[in-house]
Amino acid sequence: MTWELHSAKRLPGGRGVDGGSVWRWNRTAVMGIVNVTPDSFSDGGRFADATSAVEHAGEMVAAGAAIVDVGGESTRPGADPVDPEVELSRVLPVISALREESLPALISVDTRHAVVAEAATAAGAHLVNDVSGLDDPDMAGVCSRAGVPVVVVHHRGIPVALGDEPEYGDVVAEVTAWLSDRIAMARAAGIPSVIADPGIGFGKGQRHNLAILAALPLDVDGPVLIGASRKRFVGAITGAAAAADRDVGSAIVHVEAARRAAAIVRVHDVVTQIQALRMAAALDAAFAAAGGRPSS
């Protein structure tokens, strides 16, 4: 399957078209997470300073990440909201340094604040990953004027409440309808490309997450991103209490998502994920040549 992102900006690895560029890919792309926060649930603030964050991003790209996602506000359950000025002080030095290095990957800014998205795209970010799914009334306009693609993430609650487990009548239908509405909103505002993220772990319990994953590919118009990396439900199923011990379980989730047409997977451990995707692709090809996957 082939997906594409359109942008008014020149995209690394993209093809120039009138008024911008288009980035095409036909295998699930890996987005590496760069948490420039002191309270990250996954790494405890290991990359909170710009120097270590830039180095970490470079290592991810060298390992095969096609996108690096730079975030300055933790969305872990119980996290306190971060003032946009603080968020900017964290992400802008990293984004600027990555652009100066001409990193051969897309740079994404992970933010729910339009003011942060505006400054980050001006500094060189190619993509906005909006965990609030355009809740900020200025976000769609900012991204449209910058001419950049947007990830819209389904959620319920601000970060302090993201770990809560609300009730859904039909989680797949409700999430799909919400994403379709936000995609339509983004396109109406003039945003050139939209990626849908059903928000694994964002206001959802284990049964909700599994139901969404089982329903892939989702019935939405555009590429789908899945981000299950080190999430609490992975730990609950595998018994891995520490977030950093959940990479194998996370990789298995993302491999199955890739088999079900996920265009992008968002991960902490790029090395493990790249290996898992390559191995799964080789096995799938071998099974197909042999007449199909063996029954379990």
ZIHU-V320045 format. One line per field, one symbol per residue. ss: DSSP state (2 for helix, 1 for strand, 0 for the rest). psi: psi as a letter, one per 30 degrees, with the letter a starting at -180 (. if undefined). burial: + if it has 16 or more other ideal C-beta (glycine too) atoms within 10 Angstrom, else -. A space follows every 50 residues. Layout:
# ZIHU-V320045
ss = ???
psi = ???
burial = ???
This chain:
# ZIHU-V320045
ss = 00111110000000111001111110001111111000000000000002 22222222222220001111100000000000022222222222222222 00000111110002222222222000111100000000222222220011 11100000222000000000222222222222222222200001111000 00000222222222000000000111000002222222000022202222 2222222220000111100222222222222222222220000000
psi = kkllkklflkkkglkklkgblkjklglkkkjkkjjhkfhkffgggfhfle eeeeeeeeeeeefgkfkkjkkgkkglkfkkkkkeeeeefeeeeeeeeeee fhkhlkkkkjlgkeeeeeeeeeffkfkkjjffhgekffeeeeeeefhllk kkkkljllefgffljlkkejeeeeeeeeeeeeeeeeeffgkekkkkjfhk fjhkaeeeeeeeeffkklilillkkkigkgleeeeeefgjekefggeeee eeeeeeeefhgkekkjlejeeeeeeeeeeeeeeeeeeefgglkkk.
burial = --+++++++-++-+-----++-+-+--++++++++++--++++---++-+ --++-+++-++-+++++++++++++++-+--+-+--++-+++++++++-- --+-+++++++++++++++++-++++++++++++++--++-+++-+++++ ++++++--+--++----+--++--++-+++-++-+++-+-++++++++++ +++++--++++++-++-+-+-++++++++++++++----+--+--++-++ ++++++++---+++++++++++++-++--+----------------
